[in-house]
Amino acid sequence: MQTAGELLRRARKEASLSQEQLAARAGTSAATISAYECGAKEPRLSTLARLVEASGAELVMDVRRILTREERRTLELHKAAAAKLRCRPEWMLAEARRVLETMRQADPDGHSDPYFDTWERLMASDLETLLGVMASTEQIARNLRQASPFAALLTQSERLAAFRKAEGAEA
């Protein structure tokens, strides 16, 4: 998680503003901006939002459920699959489509069809979108990973390494 100072610095730099320029826009001093960015002072949430807005951005907050053990495991499996997908996209996508078809046949009642349909759309989209979903902690990505063709494309040693990494994240 980023600190308030890190968020402020990122917003300011993305706007290509100096501390002095942001201070002028926000009606404060460059010394105050500097103190927030280096962590010497902690801004109130309302102050941080105002400063970020002065940079031309908005502060967005969210509350997310902590990943369960199983979600950490599937996330790490999909990060490993994503790394492999970057190196061999044509082969991985062809194999994932084959696995997905096998999964569909194993679900004759179609309970997982919405997930399978989403994976098909993602595989037909650009690679970066697919990779982003595979490594996302958003709830939709957590759900999708429960019915994914990608973990099956990892070797046993790749799966074990992903499980060990997930277990290390628990500590």
MODELLER restraints for C-alpha pairs under 7 A, 6 or more apart:
rsr = mdl.restraints
at = mdl.atoms
rsr.add(forms.Gaussian(group=physical.xy_distance, feature=features.Distance(at['CA:5:A'], at['CA:36:A']), mean=5.05, stdev=0.5))
rsr.add(forms.Gaussian(group=physical.xy_distance, feature=features.Distance(at['CA:5:A'], at['CA:37:A']), mean=3.83, stdev=0.5))
rsr.add(forms.Gaussian(group=physical.xy_distance, feature=features.Distance(at['CA:5:A'], at['CA:38:A']), mean=6.23, stdev=0.5))
rsr.add(forms.Gaussian(group=physical.xy_distance, feature=features.Distance(at['CA:5:A'], at['CA:39:A']), mean=5.86, stdev=0.5))
rsr.add(forms.Gaussian(group=physical.xy_distance, feature=features.Distance(at['CA:6:A'], at['CA:37:A']), mean=6.12, stdev=0.5))
rsr.add(forms.Gaussian(group=physical.xy_distance, feature=features.Distance(at['CA:8:A'], at['CA:37:A']), mean=6.43, stdev=0.5))
rsr.add(forms.Gaussian(group=physical.xy_distance, feature=features.Distance(at['CA:8:A'], at['CA:52:A']), mean=6.14, stdev=0.5))
rsr.add(forms.Gaussian(group=physical.xy_distance, feature=features.Distance(at['CA:9:A'], at['CA:37:A']), mean=5.83, stdev=0.5))
rsr.add(forms.Gaussian(group=physical.xy_distance, feature=features.Distance(at['CA:11:A'], at['CA:52:A']), mean=6.04, stdev=0.5))
rsr.add(forms.Gaussian(group=physical.xy_distance, feature=features.Distance(at['CA:11:A'], at['CA:55:A']), mean=6.24, stdev=0.5))
rsr.add(forms.Gaussian(group=physical.xy_distance, feature=features.Distance(at['CA:11:A'], at['CA:57:A']), mean=6.65, stdev=0.5))
rsr.add(forms.Gaussian(group=physical.xy_distance, feature=features.Distance(at['CA:12:A'], at['CA:22:A']), mean=6.94, stdev=0.5))
rsr.add(forms.Gaussian(group=physical.xy_distance, feature=features.Distance(at['CA:12:A'], at['CA:55:A']), mean=5.66, stdev=0.5))
rsr.add(forms.Gaussian(group=physical.xy_distance, feature=features.Distance(at['CA:15:A'], at['CA:55:A']), mean=5.96, stdev=0.5))
rsr.add(forms.Gaussian(group=physical.xy_distance, feature=features.Distance(at['CA:15:A'], at['CA:56:A']), mean=6.90, stdev=0.5))
rsr.add(forms.Gaussian(group=physical.xy_distance, feature=features.Distance(at['CA:19:A'], at['CA:30:A']), mean=5.34, stdev=0.5))
rsr.add(forms.Gaussian(group=physical.xy_distance, feature=features.Distance(at['CA:19:A'], at['CA:33:A']), mean=6.19, stdev=0.5))
rsr.add(forms.Gaussian(group=physical.xy_distance, feature=features.Distance(at['CA:19:A'], at['CA:34:A']), mean=6.87, stdev=0.5))
rsr.add(forms.Gaussian(group=physical.xy_distance, feature=features.Distance(at['CA:20:A'], at['CA:30:A']), mean=4.85, stdev=0.5))
rsr.add(forms.Gaussian(group=physical.xy_distance, feature=features.Distance(at['CA:22:A'], at['CA:54:A']), mean=6.70, stdev=0.5))
rsr.add(forms.Gaussian(group=physical.xy_distance, feature=features.Distance(at['CA:22:A'], at['CA:55:A']), mean=6.36, stdev=0.5))
rsr.add(forms.Gaussian(group=physical.xy_distance, feature=features.Distance(at['CA:23:A'], at['CA:29:A']), mean=5.15, stdev=0.5))
rsr.add(forms.Gaussian(group=physical.xy_distance, feature=features.Distance(at['CA:23:A'], at['CA:30:A']), mean=5.22, stdev=0.5))
rsr.add(forms.Gaussian(group=physical.xy_distance, feature=features.Distance(at['CA:23:A'], at['CA:33:A']), mean=6.60, stdev=0.5))
rsr.add(forms.Gaussian(group=physical.xy_distance, feature=features.Distance(at['CA:25:A'], at['CA:54:A']), mean=5.85, stdev=0.5))
rsr.add(forms.Gaussian(group=physical.xy_distance, feature=features.Distance(at['CA:26:A'], at['CA:51:A']), mean=5.99, stdev=0.5))
rsr.add(forms.Gaussian(group=physical.xy_distance, feature=features.Distance(at['CA:26:A'], at['CA:54:A']), mean=5.50, stdev=0.5))
rsr.add(forms.Gaussian(group=physical.xy_distance, feature=features.Distance(at['CA:35:A'], at['CA:41:A']), mean=5.35, stdev=0.5))
rsr.add(forms.Gaussian(group=physical.xy_distance, feature=features.Distance(at['CA:36:A'], at['CA:42:A']), mean=5.80, stdev=0.5))
rsr.add(forms.Gaussian(group=physical.xy_distance, feature=features.Distance(at['CA:36:A'], at['CA:43:A']), mean=6.49, stdev=0.5))
rsr.add(forms.Gaussian(group=physical.xy_distance, feature=features.Distance(at['CA:49:A'], at['CA:58:A']), mean=6.87, stdev=0.5))
rsr.add(forms.Gaussian(group=physical.xy_distance, feature=features.Distance(at['CA:49:A'], at['CA:59:A']), mean=5.46, stdev=0.5))
rsr.add(forms.Gaussian(group=physical.xy_distance, feature=features.Distance(at['CA:52:A'], at['CA:58:A']), mean=5.92, stdev=0.5))
rsr.add(forms.Gaussian(group=physical.xy_distance, feature=features.Distance(at['CA:52:A'], at['CA:59:A']), mean=6.35, stdev=0.5))
rsr.add(forms.Gaussian(group=physical.xy_distance, feature=features.Distance(at['CA:71:A'], at['CA:142:A']), mean=6.56, stdev=0.5))
rsr.add(forms.Gaussian(group=physical.xy_distance, feature=features.Distance(at['CA:72:A'], at['CA:166:A']), mean=5.53, stdev=0.5))
rsr.add(forms.Gaussian(group=physical.xy_distance, feature=features.Distance(at['CA:73:A'], at['CA:163:A']), mean=5.69, stdev=0.5))
rsr.add(forms.Gaussian(group=physical.xy_distance, feature=features.Distance(at['CA:73:A'], at['CA:166:A']), mean=5.29, stdev=0.5))
rsr.add(forms.Gaussian(group=physical.xy_distance, feature=features.Distance(at['CA:74:A'], at['CA:145:A']), mean=6.39, stdev=0.5))
rsr.add(forms.Gaussian(group=physical.xy_distance, feature=features.Distance(at['CA:75:A'], at['CA:135:A']), mean=6.33, stdev=0.5))
rsr.add(forms.Gaussian(group=physical.xy_distance, feature=features.Distance(at['CA:76:A'], at['CA:162:A']), mean=5.16, stdev=0.5))
rsr.add(forms.Gaussian(group=physical.xy_distance, feature=features.Distance(at['CA:76:A'], at['CA:163:A']), mean=6.98, stdev=0.5))
rsr.add(forms.Gaussian(group=physical.xy_distance, feature=features.Distance(at['CA:76:A'], at['CA:166:A']), mean=6.06, stdev=0.5))
rsr.add(forms.Gaussian(group=physical.xy_distance, feature=features.Distance(at['CA:77:A'], at['CA:151:A']), mean=5.86, stdev=0.5))
rsr.add(forms.Gaussian(group=physical.xy_distance, feature=features.Distance(at['CA:77:A'], at['CA:159:A']), mean=6.31, stdev=0.5))
rsr.add(forms.Gaussian(group=physical.xy_distance, feature=features.Distance(at['CA:77:A'], at['CA:162:A']), mean=5.37, stdev=0.5))
rsr.add(forms.Gaussian(group=physical.xy_distance, feature=features.Distance(at['CA:78:A'], at['CA:134:A']), mean=5.55, stdev=0.5))
rsr.add(forms.Gaussian(group=physical.xy_distance, feature=features.Distance(at['CA:78:A'], at['CA:135:A']), mean=6.47, stdev=0.5))
rsr.add(forms.Gaussian(group=physical.xy_distance, feature=features.Distance(at['CA:78:A'], at['CA:150:A']), mean=6.76, stdev=0.5))
rsr.add(forms.Gaussian(group=physical.xy_distance, feature=features.Distance(at['CA:78:A'], at['CA:151:A']), mean=6.31, stdev=0.5))
rsr.add(forms.Gaussian(group=physical.xy_distance, feature=features.Distance(at['CA:79:A'], at['CA:134:A']), mean=6.62, stdev=0.5))
rsr.add(forms.Gaussian(group=physical.xy_distance, feature=features.Distance(at['CA:79:A'], at['CA:135:A']), mean=5.61, stdev=0.5))
rsr.add(forms.Gaussian(group=physical.xy_distance, feature=features.Distance(at['CA:80:A'], at['CA:162:A']), mean=6.72, stdev=0.5))
rsr.add(forms.Gaussian(group=physical.xy_distance, feature=features.Distance(at['CA:81:A'], at['CA:150:A']), mean=6.19, stdev=0.5))
rsr.add(forms.Gaussian(group=physical.xy_distance, feature=features.Distance(at['CA:81:A'], at['CA:151:A']), mean=6.51, stdev=0.5))
rsr.add(forms.Gaussian(group=physical.xy_distance, feature=features.Distance(at['CA:81:A'], at['CA:154:A']), mean=6.49, stdev=0.5))
rsr.add(forms.Gaussian(group=physical.xy_distance, feature=features.Distance(at['CA:82:A'], at['CA:131:A']), mean=5.85, stdev=0.5))
rsr.add(forms.Gaussian(group=physical.xy_distance, feature=features.Distance(at['CA:82:A'], at['CA:134:A']), mean=6.77, stdev=0.5))
rsr.add(forms.Gaussian(group=physical.xy_distance, feature=features.Distance(at['CA:85:A'], at['CA:92:A']), mean=5.68, stdev=0.5))
rsr.add(forms.Gaussian(group=physical.xy_distance, feature=features.Distance(at['CA:93:A'], at['CA:123:A']), mean=6.82, stdev=0.5))
rsr.add(forms.Gaussian(group=physical.xy_distance, feature=features.Distance(at['CA:96:A'], at['CA:149:A']), mean=5.27, stdev=0.5))
rsr.add(forms.Gaussian(group=physical.xy_distance, feature=features.Distance(at['CA:96:A'], at['CA:150:A']), mean=5.91, stdev=0.5))
rsr.add(forms.Gaussian(group=physical.xy_distance, feature=features.Distance(at['CA:99:A'], at['CA:149:A']), mean=5.52, stdev=0.5))
rsr.add(forms.Gaussian(group=physical.xy_distance, feature=features.Distance(at['CA:100:A'], at['CA:116:A']), mean=6.87, stdev=0.5))
rsr.add(forms.Gaussian(group=physical.xy_distance, feature=features.Distance(at['CA:100:A'], at['CA:149:A']), mean=5.32, stdev=0.5))
rsr.add(forms.Gaussian(group=physical.xy_distance, feature=features.Distance(at['CA:112:A'], at['CA:147:A']), mean=6.98, stdev=0.5))
rsr.add(forms.Gaussian(group=physical.xy_distance, feature=features.Distance(at['CA:115:A'], at['CA:144:A']), mean=5.76, stdev=0.5))
rsr.add(forms.Gaussian(group=physical.xy_distance, feature=features.Distance(at['CA:115:A'], at['CA:147:A']), mean=6.37, stdev=0.5))
rsr.add(forms.Gaussian(group=physical.xy_distance, feature=features.Distance(at['CA:122:A'], at['CA:130:A']), mean=5.38, stdev=0.5))
rsr.add(forms.Gaussian(group=physical.xy_distance, feature=features.Distance(at['CA:123:A'], at['CA:130:A']), mean=6.39, stdev=0.5))
rsr.add(forms.Gaussian(group=physical.xy_distance, feature=features.Distance(at['CA:133:A'], at['CA:141:A']), mean=5.73, stdev=0.5))
rsr.add(forms.Gaussian(group=physical.xy_distance, feature=features.Distance(at['CA:134:A'], at['CA:141:A']), mean=6.78, stdev=0.5))
